[in-house]
C-alpha cells in the first residue's frame, strides 16, 4: 500500500519497453539493465 508522505523512488524509462514479456520478463530487464531489485 502506498501511504501519504512516504518517499518512493521514481524510475523513468528512456527506451521503449516490450510489455509482451510479462511480469517475469520485465522484472528480469529491470535487474539486468538497471541493477535494481524489482
Secondary structure, DSSP 8 states (H G I E B T S, - for coil): ---TT--------SS---GGGHHHHHHHHIIIII----
